Amino acid sequence: MATLTNELTKSQCSKILEYLQSGKSITTPIARALCKCERLAARISDLRKKGHSIETTIIYTKLGRVKYASYSLIKTQ
């Protein structure tokens, strides 16, 4: 079971990284649709541990109550 979980995590990380490298930012609903990822923050943490520079932007609704995170790669020159 652990091997299956590790493979799924690697697959999710690969898809998320590819998406970010295309210049887009990702949110949980996008990750859910892209690779059935329910724990985007955990996958972003995995990618950061591998050395990828990823920034987090917190998005608030008009009412200011609901917030969610959007992640994007930090462009290096």
Secondary structure, 3 states (H helix, E strand, C coil): CHHHHHHHHHHHHHHHHHHHHCCCCECHHHHHHHHCCCCHHHHHHHHHHCCCCEEEEEEECCCCCCEEEEEEECCCC
